[in-house]
Amino acid sequence: MITLDFSNAIAVYILFIVFTLMCVSAMRRKEKSKGLTLDPKYIWFCSVCTYNYINTKEDKISVCPRCGSYNKK
Ligand SMILES: [Zn+2]
């Protein structure tokens, strides 16, 4: 019975390590995707209210989320 409990404990321990590694890799993937969205060409500067915002959908003209004015690159 003691050996069975020991093997169960090892199995739980291995599962815990695998789960922790999966969490760490998922967090690293999130950090990478965050770095991609913070590309300098997606950062916009509003000339009306001097507000910095991120818009990844538009290339040439985007709407300021604060004052609603249009901004050109
Ligand atoms: Zn604005």
N, CA, C, O and the ligand as a Tripos MOL2 file, in Angstrom:
@<TRIPOS>MOLECULE
protein
  293   291    74     0     0
PROTEIN
NO_CHARGES

@<TRIPOS>ATOM
      1 N           0.8270   -1.2110    0.0000 N.3       1 MET1
      2 CA          0.0000    0.0000    0.0000 C.3       1 MET1
      3 C           0.8560    1.2550    0.0000 C.2       1 MET1
      4 O           0.4990    2.2750   -0.5890 O.2       1 MET1
      5 N           2.0180    1.1530    0.6880 N.am      2 ILE2
      6 CA          2.8770    2.3390    0.7920 C.3       2 ILE2
      7 C           3.4390    2.7030   -0.5870 C.2       2 ILE2
      8 O           3.5000    3.8790   -0.9430 O.2       2 ILE2
      9 N           3.8540    1.6770   -1.3720 N.am      3 THR3
     10 CA          4.4110    1.9430   -2.6870 C.3       3 THR3
     11 C           3.3430    2.5320   -3.6200 C.2       3 THR3
     12 O           3.6450    3.3910   -4.4480 O.2       3 THR3
     13 N           2.0940    2.0670   -3.4820 N.am      4 LEU4
     14 CA          1.0170    2.5960   -4.3150 C.3       4 LEU4
     15 C           0.8010    4.0820   -4.0150 C.2       4 LEU4
     16 O           0.6390    4.8890   -4.9300 O.2       4 LEU4
     17 N           0.7980    4.4380   -2.7180 N.am      5 ASP5
     18 CA          0.6370    5.8440   -2.3460 C.3       5 ASP5
     19 C           1.8000    6.6820   -2.8830 C.2       5 ASP5
     20 O           1.6170    7.8090   -3.3440 O.2       5 ASP5
     21 N           3.0010    6.1000   -2.8100 N.am      6 PHE6
     22 CA          4.1810    6.8330   -3.2780 C.3       6 PHE6
     23 C           4.0930    7.1070   -4.7860 C.2       6 PHE6
     24 O           4.4000    8.2090   -5.2410 O.2       6 PHE6
     25 N           3.6670    6.0880   -5.5580 N.am      7 SER7
     26 CA          3.5490    6.2900   -7.0050 C.3       7 SER7
     27 C           2.4420    7.2990   -7.3200 C.2       7 SER7
     28 O           2.5680    8.0870   -8.2580 O.2       7 SER7
     29 N           1.3760    7.2770   -6.5500 N.am      8 ASN8
     30 CA          0.3160    8.2770   -6.7380 C.3       8 ASN8
     31 C           0.8510    9.6770   -6.4640 C.2       8 ASN8
     32 O           0.5480   10.6220   -7.1930 O.2       8 ASN8
     33 N           1.6420    9.8000   -5.4180 N.am      9 ALA9
     34 CA          2.2180   11.1010   -5.0770 C.3       9 ALA9
     35 C           3.1280   11.5860   -6.2060 C.2       9 ALA9
     36 O           3.1140   12.7690   -6.5470 O.2       9 ALA9
     37 N           3.9090   10.6910   -6.7820 N.am     10 ILE10
     38 CA          4.7870   11.0640   -7.9010 C.3      10 ILE10
     39 C           3.9470   11.4940   -9.1040 C.2      10 ILE10
     40 O           4.2740   12.4730   -9.7740 O.2      10 ILE10
     41 N           2.8660   10.7600   -9.3750 N.am     11 ALA11
     42 CA          2.0040   11.1130  -10.5010 C.3      11 ALA11
     43 C           1.4100   12.5080  -10.3050 C.2      11 ALA11
     44 O           1.3910   13.3150  -11.2350 O.2      11 ALA11
     45 N           0.9280   12.7870   -9.0980 N.am     12 VAL12
     46 CA          0.3680   14.1130   -8.8060 C.3      12 VAL12
     47 C           1.4530   15.1830   -8.9500 C.2      12 VAL12
     48 O           1.2080   16.2680   -9.4780 O.2      12 VAL12
     49 N           2.6610   14.8550   -8.4680 N.am     13 TYR13
     50 CA          3.7770   15.7960   -8.5390 C.3      13 TYR13
     51 C           4.1290   16.1170   -9.9980 C.2      13 TYR13
     52 O           4.3520   17.2750  -10.3510 O.2      13 TYR13
     53 N           4.1750   15.0750  -10.8390 N.am     14 ILE14
     54 CA          4.4930   15.2740  -12.2640 C.3      14 ILE14
     55 C           3.3850   16.0950  -12.9440 C.2      14 ILE14
     56 O           3.6670   16.9950  -13.7360 O.2      14 ILE14
     57 N           2.1330   15.7750  -12.6280 N.am     15 LEU15
     58 CA          1.0210   16.5350  -13.2010 C.3      15 LEU15
     59 C           1.1050   18.0080  -12.7940 C.2      15 LEU15
     60 O           0.8390   18.9020  -13.5980 O.2      15 LEU15
     61 N           1.4790   18.2470  -11.5320 N.am     16 PHE16
     62 CA          1.6090   19.6200  -11.0420 C.3      16 PHE16
     63 C           2.7080   20.3630  -11.8070 C.2      16 PHE16
     64 O           2.5320   21.5250  -12.1740 O.2      16 PHE16
     65 N           3.8370   19.6970  -12.0470 N.am     17 ILE17
     66 CA          4.9410   20.3260  -12.7790 C.3      17 ILE17
     67 C           4.5100   20.6360  -14.2110 C.2      17 ILE17
     68 O           4.7800   21.7220  -14.7240 O.2      17 ILE17
     69 N           3.8350   19.6710  -14.8600 N.am     18 VAL18
     70 CA          3.3830   19.8850  -16.2450 C.3      18 VAL18
     71 C           2.4090   21.0570  -16.3040 C.2      18 VAL18
     72 O           2.4910   21.8980  -17.1990 O.2      18 VAL18
     73 N           1.4760   21.1060  -15.3320 N.am     19 PHE19
     74 CA          0.4940   22.1860  -15.2880 C.3      19 PHE19
     75 C           1.1910   23.5350  -15.1110 C.2      19 PHE19
     76 O           0.8320   24.5130  -15.7660 O.2      19 PHE19
     77 N           2.1990   23.5840  -14.2140 N.am     20 THR20
     78 CA          2.9300   24.8260  -13.9840 C.3      20 THR20
     79 C           3.6620   25.2680  -15.2520 C.2      20 THR20
     80 O           3.6550   26.4490  -15.5970 O.2      20 THR20
     81 N           4.3000   24.3070  -15.9490 N.am     21 LEU21
     82 CA          5.0140   24.6460  -17.1850 C.3      21 LEU21
     83 C           4.0380   25.1660  -18.2510 C.2      21 LEU21
     84 O           4.3620   26.0950  -18.9900 O.2      21 LEU21
     85 N           2.8450   24.5620  -18.3270 N.am     22 MET22
     86 CA          1.8500   25.0180  -19.3000 C.3      22 MET22
     87 C           1.4080   26.4490  -18.9890 C.2      22 MET22
     88 O           1.2350   27.2650  -19.8940 O.2      22 MET22
     89 N           1.2260   26.7460  -17.6910 N.am     23 CYS23
     90 CA          0.8310   28.1050  -17.2880 C.3      23 CYS23
     91 C           1.9260   29.1080  -17.6640 C.2      23 CYS23
     92 O           1.6340   30.1880  -18.1790 O.2      23 CYS23
     93 N           3.1800   28.7480  -17.4060 N.am     24 VAL24
     94 CA          4.2970   29.6500  -17.7110 C.3      24 VAL24
     95 C           4.3790   29.9020  -19.2180 C.2      24 VAL24
     96 O           4.5700   31.0400  -19.6480 O.2      24 VAL24
     97 N           4.2360   28.8370  -20.0260 N.am     25 SER25
     98 CA          4.3130   29.0060  -21.4830 C.3      25 SER25
     99 C           3.1440   29.8410  -21.9860 C.2      25 SER25
    100 O           3.3170   30.6460  -22.9020 O.2      25 SER25
    101 N           1.9480   29.6670  -21.4030 N.am     26 ALA26
    102 CA          0.7930   30.4750  -21.8020 C.3      26 ALA26
    103 C           1.0270   31.9340  -21.4660 C.2      26 ALA26
    104 O           0.6770   32.8140  -22.2530 O.2      26 ALA26
    105 N           1.6200   32.2070  -20.2940 N.am     27 MET27
    106 CA          1.8960   33.5930  -19.9160 C.3      27 MET27
    107 C           2.9250   34.2130  -20.8600 C.2      27 MET27
    108 O           2.8110   35.3820  -21.2280 O.2      27 MET27
    109 N           3.9340   33.4210  -21.2510 N.am     28 ARG28
    110 CA          4.9440   33.9500  -22.1770 C.3      28 ARG28
    111 C           4.3220   34.2630  -23.5320 C.2      28 ARG28
    112 O           4.6880   35.2520  -24.1660 O.2      28 ARG28
    113 N           3.3730   33.4190  -23.9880 N.am     29 ARG29
    114 CA          2.6860   33.6820  -25.2660 C.3      29 ARG29
    115 C           1.8870   34.9740  -25.1910 C.2      29 ARG29
    116 O           1.8590   35.7550  -26.1430 O.2      29 ARG29
    117 N           1.2310   35.1940  -24.0410 N.am     30 LYS30
    118 CA          0.4570   36.4290  -23.8820 C.3      30 LYS30
    119 C           1.3770   37.6470  -23.9380 C.2      30 LYS30
    120 O           1.0420   38.6570  -24.5580 O.2      30 LYS30
    121 N           2.5330   37.5470  -23.2900 N.am     31 GLU31
    122 CA          3.4810   38.6590  -23.3100 C.3      31 GLU31
    123 C           3.9540   38.9330  -24.7420 C.2      31 GLU31
    124 O           4.1060   40.0890  -25.1360 O.2      31 GLU31
    125 N           4.1870   37.8630  -25.5230 N.am     32 LYS32
    126 CA          4.6170   38.0470  -26.9100 C.3      32 LYS32
    127 C           3.5410   38.7420  -27.7290 C.2      32 LYS32
    128 O           3.8460   39.6560  -28.4950 O.2      32 LYS32
    129 N           2.2730   38.3220  -27.5790 N.am     33 SER33
    130 CA          1.1870   38.9440  -28.3350 C.3      33 SER33
    131 C           1.0160   40.3970  -27.9090 C.2      33 SER33
    132 O           0.7070   41.2510  -28.7410 O.2      33 SER33
    133 N           1.2110   40.6890  -26.6280 N.am     34 LYS34
    134 CA          1.1450   42.0790  -26.1760 C.3      34 LYS34
    135 C           2.2270   42.9080  -26.8660 C.2      34 LYS34
    136 O           1.9770   44.0360  -27.2920 O.2      34 LYS34
    137 N           3.4230   42.3430  -26.9720 N.am     35 GLY35
    138 CA          4.5080   43.0600  -27.6280 C.3      35 GLY35
    139 C           4.1900   43.3430  -29.0830 C.2      35 GLY35
    140 O           4.5830   44.3820  -29.6140 O.2      35 GLY35
    141 N           3.4730   42.4180  -29.7440 N.am     36 LEU36
    142 CA          3.1210   42.6270  -31.1380 C.3      36 LEU36
    143 C           2.0940   43.7410  -31.2830 C.2      36 LEU36
    144 O           2.1850   44.5390  -32.2160 O.2      36 LEU36
    145 N           1.1040   43.8170  -30.3690 N.am     37 THR37
    146 CA          0.0780   44.8530  -30.4850 C.3      37 THR37
    147 C           0.6430   46.2330  -30.1660 C.2      37 THR37
    148 O           0.0610   47.2430  -30.5630 O.2      37 THR37
    149 N           1.7770   46.2900  -29.4500 N.am     38 LEU38
    150 CA          2.3610   47.5850  -29.1240 C.3      38 LEU38
    151 C           3.3850   48.0200  -30.1800 C.2      38 LEU38
    152 O           4.3640   48.6990  -29.8710 O.2      38 LEU38
    153 N           3.1400   47.6190  -31.4180 N.am     39 ASP39
    154 CA          3.9840   48.0710  -32.5120 C.3      39 ASP39
    155 C           3.8660   49.5940  -32.6540 C.2      39 ASP39
    156 O           2.7570   50.1240  -32.5850 O.2      39 ASP39
    157 N           4.9680   50.3010  -32.8500 N.am     40 PRO40
    158 CA          4.9090   51.7770  -32.8960 C.3      40 PRO40
    159 C           3.9760   52.3180  -33.9670 C.2      40 PRO40
    160 O           3.4400   53.4140  -33.8050 O.2      40 PRO40
    161 N           3.7610   51.5760  -35.0760 N.am     41 LYS41
    162 CA          2.8940   52.1020  -36.1330 C.3      41 LYS41
    163 C           1.4220   52.0610  -35.7470 C.2      41 LYS41
    164 O           0.5930   52.6690  -36.4230 O.2      41 LYS41
    165 N           1.0820   51.3520  -34.6670 N.am     42 TYR42
    166 CA         -0.3130   51.2970  -34.2100 C.3      42 TYR42
    167 C          -0.5950   52.3160  -33.1070 C.2      42 TYR42
    168 O          -1.7400   52.4600  -32.6790 O.2      42 TYR42
    169 N           0.4320   53.0200  -32.6450 N.am     43 ILE43
    170 CA          0.2390   54.0160  -31.6020 C.3      43 ILE43
    171 C          -0.0880   55.3480  -32.2720 C.2      43 ILE43
    172 O           0.6810   55.8530  -33.0900 O.2      43 ILE43
    173 N          -1.2370   55.9040  -31.9120 N.am     44 TRP44
    174 CA         -1.7070   57.1420  -32.5280 C.3      44 TRP44
    175 C          -1.6240   58.2820  -31.5150 C.2      44 TRP44
    176 O          -1.7430   58.0850  -30.3060 O.2      44 TRP44
    177 N          -1.4160   59.4830  -32.0590 N.am     45 PHE45
    178 CA         -1.3540   60.6710  -31.2220 C.3      45 PHE45
    179 C          -2.3910   61.6620  -31.7300 C.2      45 PHE45
    180 O          -2.3310   62.0900  -32.8830 O.2      45 PHE45
    181 N          -3.3440   62.0300  -30.8730 N.am     46 CYS46
    182 CA         -4.4010   62.9540  -31.2700 C.3      46 CYS46
    183 C          -3.8680   64.3740  -31.2510 C.2      46 CYS46
    184 O          -3.3240   64.8320  -30.2460 O.2      46 CYS46
    185 N          -4.0290   65.0760  -32.3850 N.am     47 SER47
    186 CA         -3.5400   66.4480  -32.4820 C.3      47 SER47
    187 C          -4.4890   67.4340  -31.8200 C.2      47 SER47
    188 O          -4.1060   68.5820  -31.5970 O.2      47 SER47
    189 N          -5.7200   67.0270  -31.4950 N.am     48 VAL48
    190 CA         -6.7060   67.9350  -30.8920 C.3      48 VAL48
    191 C          -6.5840   67.9280  -29.3730 C.2      48 VAL48
    192 O          -6.4750   68.9860  -28.7540 O.2      48 VAL48
    193 N          -6.6020   66.7280  -28.7640 N.am     49 CYS49
    194 CA         -6.5860   66.6580  -27.2980 C.3      49 CYS49
    195 C          -5.2840   66.0660  -26.7670 C.2      49 CYS49
    196 O          -5.1770   65.7990  -25.5700 O.2      49 CYS49
    197 N          -4.2950   65.8550  -27.6340 N.am     50 THR50
    198 CA         -2.9750   65.3210  -27.2520 C.3      50 THR50
    199 C          -3.1040   64.0160  -26.4800 C.2      50 THR50
    200 O          -2.4540   63.8290  -25.4520 O.2      50 THR50
    201 N          -3.9540   63.1040  -26.9830 N.am     51 TYR51
    202 CA         -4.1980   61.8180  -26.3220 C.3      51 TYR51
    203 C          -3.5390   60.7040  -27.1210 C.2      51 TYR51
    204 O          -3.7400   60.6100  -28.3320 O.2      51 TYR51
    205 N          -2.7520   59.8580  -26.4550 N.am     52 ASN52
    206 CA         -2.1210   58.7080  -27.1070 C.3      52 ASN52
    207 C          -3.0220   57.4870  -26.9690 C.2      52 ASN52
    208 O          -3.4870   57.1710  -25.8740 O.2      52 ASN52
    209 N          -3.2680   56.7950  -28.0980 N.am     53 TYR53
    210 CA         -4.0960   55.5960  -28.0610 C.3      53 TYR53
    211 C          -3.6000   54.5990  -29.0970 C.2      53 TYR53
    212 O          -2.7880   54.9290  -29.9620 O.2      53 TYR53
    213 N          -4.1040   53.3700  -28.9940 N.am     54 ILE54
    214 CA         -3.6690   52.2820  -29.8810 C.3      54 ILE54
    215 C          -4.8250   51.8890  -30.7800 C.2      54 ILE54
    216 O          -5.9180   51.5930  -30.2970 O.2      54 ILE54
    217 N          -4.5910   51.8850  -32.0870 N.am     55 ASN55
    218 CA         -5.5990   51.4530  -33.0610 C.3      55 ASN55
    219 C          -4.9060   50.5590  -34.0830 C.2      55 ASN55
    220 O          -4.1250   51.0370  -34.9060 O.2      55 ASN55
    221 N          -5.1920   49.2650  -34.0270 N.am     56 THR56
    222 CA         -4.5340   48.3130  -34.9270 C.3      56 THR56
    223 C          -5.3280   48.0670  -36.2030 C.2      56 THR56
    224 O          -4.8490   47.3800  -37.1050 O.2      56 THR56
    225 N          -6.5610   48.6300  -36.2920 N.am     57 LYS57
    226 CA         -7.4140   48.3400  -37.4460 C.3      57 LYS57
    227 C          -7.1550   49.3050  -38.6030 C.2      57 LYS57
    228 O          -7.1430   48.8920  -39.7630 O.2      57 LYS57
    229 N          -6.9500   50.5830  -38.2950 N.am     58 GLU58
    230 CA         -6.8190   51.5920  -39.3380 C.3      58 GLU58
    231 C          -5.3540   51.8660  -39.6390 C.2      58 GLU58
    232 O          -4.4950   51.7250  -38.7680 O.2      58 GLU58
    233 N          -5.0700   52.2610  -40.8870 N.am     59 ASP59
    234 CA         -3.7020   52.5540  -41.2930 C.3      59 ASP59
    235 C          -3.4530   54.0450  -41.4890 C.2      59 ASP59
    236 O          -2.4190   54.5650  -41.0690 O.2      59 ASP59
    237 N          -4.4230   54.7500  -42.1420 N.am     60 LYS60
    238 CA         -4.1890   56.1420  -42.5160 C.3      60 LYS60
    239 C          -4.9530   57.1260  -41.6330 C.2      60 LYS60
    240 O          -4.3950   58.1290  -41.1900 O.2      60 LYS60
    241 N          -6.2350   56.8380  -41.3750 N.am     61 ILE61
    242 CA         -7.0550   57.7450  -40.5790 C.3      61 ILE61
    243 C          -7.7470   56.9380  -39.4820 C.2      61 ILE61
    244 O          -8.3100   55.8750  -39.7450 O.2      61 ILE61
    245 N          -7.6990   57.4530  -38.2460 N.am     62 SER62
    246 CA         -8.3850   56.7860  -37.1430 C.3      62 SER62
    247 C          -9.1160   57.8160  -36.2990 C.2      62 SER62
    248 O          -8.7930   59.0040  -36.3260 O.2      62 SER62
    249 N         -10.1080   57.3450  -35.5470 N.am     63 VAL63
    250 CA        -10.9260   58.2310  -34.7090 C.3      63 VAL63
    251 C         -10.3940   58.1870  -33.2840 C.2      63 VAL63
    252 O         -10.1580   57.1130  -32.7320 O.2      63 VAL63
    253 N         -10.2080   59.3560  -32.7000 N.am     64 CYS64
    254 CA         -9.7300   59.4390  -31.3250 C.3      64 CYS64
    255 C         -10.8340   58.9510  -30.3810 C.2      64 CYS64
    256 O         -11.9630   59.4350  -30.4650 O.2      64 CYS64
    257 N         -10.5340   58.0000  -29.4830 N.am     65 PRO65
    258 CA        -11.5700   57.5020  -28.5540 C.3      65 PRO65
    259 C         -11.9390   58.5150  -27.4730 C.2      65 PRO65
    260 O         -12.9580   58.3460  -26.8050 O.2      65 PRO65
    261 N         -11.1410   59.5530  -27.2860 N.am     66 ARG66
    262 CA        -11.4020   60.5130  -26.2330 C.3      66 ARG66
    263 C         -12.2770   61.6660  -26.7260 C.2      66 ARG66
    264 O         -13.2790   61.9950  -26.0910 O.2      66 ARG66
    265 N         -11.9020   62.2880  -27.8640 N.am     67 CYS67
    266 CA        -12.6350   63.4750  -28.3300 C.3      67 CYS67
    267 C         -13.3710   63.2020  -29.6410 C.2      67 CYS67
    268 O         -14.1780   64.0370  -30.0510 O.2      67 CYS67
    269 N         -13.1340   62.0700  -30.3210 N.am     68 GLY68
    270 CA        -13.8870   61.7110  -31.5190 C.3      68 GLY68
    271 C         -13.4020   62.3870  -32.7780 C.2      68 GLY68
    272 O         -14.0690   62.2860  -33.8070 O.2      68 GLY68
    273 N         -12.2720   63.0740  -32.7480 N.am     69 SER69
    274 CA        -11.7700   63.7400  -33.9490 C.3      69 SER69
    275 C         -10.9320   62.7650  -34.7800 C.2      69 SER69
    276 O         -10.3940   61.7910  -34.2540 O.2      69 SER69
    277 N         -10.8310   63.0370  -36.0660 N.am     70 TYR70
    278 CA        -10.0750   62.1850  -36.9790 C.3      70 TYR70
    279 C          -8.6110   62.5980  -36.9850 C.2      70 TYR70
    280 O          -8.2790   63.7830  -36.9650 O.2      70 TYR70
    281 N          -7.7420   61.5840  -37.0130 N.am     71 ASN71
    282 CA         -6.3090   61.8470  -37.0240 C.3      71 ASN71
    283 C          -5.6630   61.1330  -38.1970 C.2      71 ASN71
    284 O          -5.9730   59.9810  -38.5000 O.2      71 ASN71
    285 N          -4.7500   61.8530  -38.8530 N.am     72 LYS72
    286 CA         -3.9740   61.2690  -39.9460 C.3      72 LYS72
    287 C          -2.5990   60.8830  -39.4580 C.2      72 LYS72
    288 O          -2.0670   61.4680  -38.5150 O.2      72 LYS72
    289 N          -2.0300   59.8830  -40.1180 N.am     73 LYS73
    290 CA         -0.6610   59.4960  -39.7930 C.3      73 LYS73
    291 C           0.3170   60.5110  -40.3560 C.2      73 LYS73
    292 O           1.5270   60.3610  -40.1870 O.2      73 LYS73
    293 ZN         -8.5180   63.4060  -29.3050 Zn       74 ZN74
@<TRIPOS>BOND
     1     1     2 1
     2     2     3 1
     3     3     4 2
     4     3     5 am
     5     5     6 1
     6     6     7 1
     7     7     8 2
     8     7     9 am
     9     9    10 1
    10    10    11 1
    11    11    12 2
    12    11    13 am
    13    13    14 1
    14    14    15 1
    15    15    16 2
    16    15    17 am
    17    17    18 1
    18    18    19 1
    19    19    20 2
    20    19    21 am
    21    21    22 1
    22    22    23 1
    23    23    24 2
    24    23    25 am
    25    25    26 1
    26    26    27 1
    27    27    28 2
    28    27    29 am
    29    29    30 1
    30    30    31 1
    31    31    32 2
    32    31    33 am
    33    33    34 1
    34    34    35 1
    35    35    36 2
    36    35    37 am
    37    37    38 1
    38    38    39 1
    39    39    40 2
    40    39    41 am
    41    41    42 1
    42    42    43 1
    43    43    44 2
    44    43    45 am
    45    45    46 1
    46    46    47 1
    47    47    48 2
    48    47    49 am
    49    49    50 1
    50    50    51 1
    51    51    52 2
    52    51    53 am
    53    53    54 1
    54    54    55 1
    55    55    56 2
    56    55    57 am
    57    57    58 1
    58    58    59 1
    59    59    60 2
    60    59    61 am
    61    61    62 1
    62    62    63 1
    63    63    64 2
    64    63    65 am
    65    65    66 1
    66    66    67 1
    67    67    68 2
    68    67    69 am
    69    69    70 1
    70    70    71 1
    71    71    72 2
    72    71    73 am
    73    73    74 1
    74    74    75 1
    75    75    76 2
    76    75    77 am
    77    77    78 1
    78    78    79 1
    79    79    80 2
    80    79    81 am
    81    81    82 1
    82    82    83 1
    83    83    84 2
    84    83    85 am
    85    85    86 1
    86    86    87 1
    87    87    88 2
    88    87    89 am
    89    89    90 1
    90    90    91 1
    91    91    92 2
    92    91    93 am
    93    93    94 1
    94    94    95 1
    95    95    96 2
    96    95    97 am
    97    97    98 1
    98    98    99 1
    99    99   100 2
   100    99   101 am
   101   101   102 1
   102   102   103 1
   103   103   104 2
   104   103   105 am
   105   105   106 1
   106   106   107 1
   107   107   108 2
   108   107   109 am
   109   109   110 1
   110   110   111 1
   111   111   112 2
   112   111   113 am
   113   113   114 1
   114   114   115 1
   115   115   116 2
   116   115   117 am
   117   117   118 1
   118   118   119 1
   119   119   120 2
   120   119   121 am
   121   121   122 1
   122   122   123 1
   123   123   124 2
   124   123   125 am
   125   125   126 1
   126   126   127 1
   127   127   128 2
   128   127   129 am
   129   129   130 1
   130   130   131 1
   131   131   132 2
   132   131   133 am
   133   133   134 1
   134   134   135 1
   135   135   136 2
   136   135   137 am
   137   137   138 1
   138   138   139 1
   139   139   140 2
   140   139   141 am
   141   141   142 1
   142   142   143 1
   143   143   144 2
   144   143   145 am
   145   145   146 1
   146   146   147 1
   147   147   148 2
   148   147   149 am
   149   149   150 1
   150   150   151 1
   151   151   152 2
   152   151   153 am
   153   153   154 1
   154   154   155 1
   155   155   156 2
   156   155   157 am
   157   157   158 1
   158   158   159 1
   159   159   160 2
   160   159   161 am
   161   161   162 1
   162   162   163 1
   163   163   164 2
   164   163   165 am
   165   165   166 1
   166   166   167 1
   167   167   168 2
   168   167   169 am
   169   169   170 1
   170   170   171 1
   171   171   172 2
   172   171   173 am
   173   173   174 1
   174   174   175 1
   175   175   176 2
   176   175   177 am
   177   177   178 1
   178   178   179 1
   179   179   180 2
   180   179   181 am
   181   181   182 1
   182   182   183 1
   183   183   184 2
   184   183   185 am
   185   185   186 1
   186   186   187 1
   187   187   188 2
   188   187   189 am
   189   189   190 1
   190   190   191 1
   191   191   192 2
   192   191   193 am
   193   193   194 1
   194   194   195 1
   195   195   196 2
   196   195   197 am
   197   197   198 1
   198   198   199 1
   199   199   200 2
   200   199   201 am
   201   201   202 1
   202   202   203 1
   203   203   204 2
   204   203   205 am
   205   205   206 1
   206   206   207 1
   207   207   208 2
   208   207   209 am
   209   209   210 1
   210   210   211 1
   211   211   212 2
   212   211   213 am
   213   213   214 1
   214   214   215 1
   215   215   216 2
   216   215   217 am
   217   217   218 1
   218   218   219 1
   219   219   220 2
   220   219   221 am
   221   221   222 1
   222   222   223 1
   223   223   224 2
   224   223   225 am
   225   225   226 1
   226   226   227 1
   227   227   228 2
   228   227   229 am
   229   229   230 1
   230   230   231 1
   231   231   232 2
   232   231   233 am
   233   233   234 1
   234   234   235 1
   235   235   236 2
   236   235   237 am
   237   237   238 1
   238   238   239 1
   239   239   240 2
   240   239   241 am
   241   241   242 1
   242   242   243 1
   243   243   244 2
   244   243   245 am
   245   245   246 1
   246   246   247 1
   247   247   248 2
   248   247   249 am
   249   249   250 1
   250   250   251 1
   251   251   252 2
   252   251   253 am
   253   253   254 1
   254   254   255 1
   255   255   256 2
   256   255   257 am
   257   257   258 1
   258   258   259 1
   259   259   260 2
   260   259   261 am
   261   261   262 1
   262   262   263 1
   263   263   264 2
   264   263   265 am
   265   265   266 1
   266   266   267 1
   267   267   268 2
   268   267   269 am
   269   269   270 1
   270   270   271 1
   271   271   272 2
   272   271   273 am
   273   273   274 1
   274   274   275 1
   275   275   276 2
   276   275   277 am
   277   277   278 1
   278   278   279 1
   279   279   280 2
   280   279   281 am
   281   281   282 1
   282   282   283 1
   283   283   284 2
   284   283   285 am
   285   285   286 1
   286   286   287 1
   287   287   288 2
   288   287   289 am
   289   289   290 1
   290   290   291 1
   291   291   292 2
@<TRIPOS>SUBSTRUCTURE
     1 MET1         2 RESIDUE 1 A MET
     2 ILE2         6 RESIDUE 1 A ILE
     3 THR3        10 RESIDUE 1 A THR
     4 LEU4        14 RESIDUE 1 A LEU
     5 ASP5        18 RESIDUE 1 A ASP
     6 PHE6        22 RESIDUE 1 A PHE
     7 SER7        26 RESIDUE 1 A SER
     8 ASN8        30 RESIDUE 1 A ASN
     9 ALA9        34 RESIDUE 1 A ALA
    10 ILE10       38 RESIDUE 1 A ILE
    11 ALA11       42 RESIDUE 1 A ALA
    12 VAL12       46 RESIDUE 1 A VAL
    13 TYR13       50 RESIDUE 1 A TYR
    14 ILE14       54 RESIDUE 1 A ILE
    15 LEU15       58 RESIDUE 1 A LEU
    16 PHE16       62 RESIDUE 1 A PHE
    17 ILE17       66 RESIDUE 1 A ILE
    18 VAL18       70 RESIDUE 1 A VAL
    19 PHE19       74 RESIDUE 1 A PHE
    20 THR20       78 RESIDUE 1 A THR
    21 LEU21       82 RESIDUE 1 A LEU
    22 MET22       86 RESIDUE 1 A MET
    23 CYS23       90 RESIDUE 1 A CYS
    24 VAL24       94 RESIDUE 1 A VAL
    25 SER25       98 RESIDUE 1 A SER
    26 ALA26      102 RESIDUE 1 A ALA
    27 MET27      106 RESIDUE 1 A MET
    28 ARG28      110 RESIDUE 1 A ARG
    29 ARG29      114 RESIDUE 1 A ARG
    30 LYS30      118 RESIDUE 1 A LYS
    31 GLU31      122 RESIDUE 1 A GLU
    32 LYS32      126 RESIDUE 1 A LYS
    33 SER33      130 RESIDUE 1 A SER
    34 LYS34      134 RESIDUE 1 A LYS
    35 GLY35      138 RESIDUE 1 A GLY
    36 LEU36      142 RESIDUE 1 A LEU
    37 THR37      146 RESIDUE 1 A THR
    38 LEU38      150 RESIDUE 1 A LEU
    39 ASP39      154 RESIDUE 1 A ASP
    40 PRO40      158 RESIDUE 1 A PRO
    41 LYS41      162 RESIDUE 1 A LYS
    42 TYR42      166 RESIDUE 1 A TYR
    43 ILE43      170 RESIDUE 1 A ILE
    44 TRP44      174 RESIDUE 1 A TRP
    45 PHE45      178 RESIDUE 1 A PHE
    46 CYS46      182 RESIDUE 1 A CYS
    47 SER47      186 RESIDUE 1 A SER
    48 VAL48      190 RESIDUE 1 A VAL
    49 CYS49      194 RESIDUE 1 A CYS
    50 THR50      198 RESIDUE 1 A THR
    51 TYR51      202 RESIDUE 1 A TYR
    52 ASN52      206 RESIDUE 1 A ASN
    53 TYR53      210 RESIDUE 1 A TYR
    54 ILE54      214 RESIDUE 1 A ILE
    55 ASN55      218 RESIDUE 1 A ASN
    56 THR56      222 RESIDUE 1 A THR
    57 LYS57      226 RESIDUE 1 A LYS
    58 GLU58      230 RESIDUE 1 A GLU
    59 ASP59      234 RESIDUE 1 A ASP
    60 LYS60      238 RESIDUE 1 A LYS
    61 ILE61      242 RESIDUE 1 A ILE
    62 SER62      246 RESIDUE 1 A SER
    63 VAL63      250 RESIDUE 1 A VAL
    64 CYS64      254 RESIDUE 1 A CYS
    65 PRO65      258 RESIDUE 1 A PRO
    66 ARG66      262 RESIDUE 1 A ARG
    67 CYS67      266 RESIDUE 1 A CYS
    68 GLY68      270 RESIDUE 1 A GLY
    69 SER69      274 RESIDUE 1 A SER
    70 TYR70      278 RESIDUE 1 A TYR
    71 ASN71      282 RESIDUE 1 A ASN
    72 LYS72      286 RESIDUE 1 A LYS
    73 LYS73      290 RESIDUE 1 A LYS
    74 ZN74       293 GROUP 0 **** ****
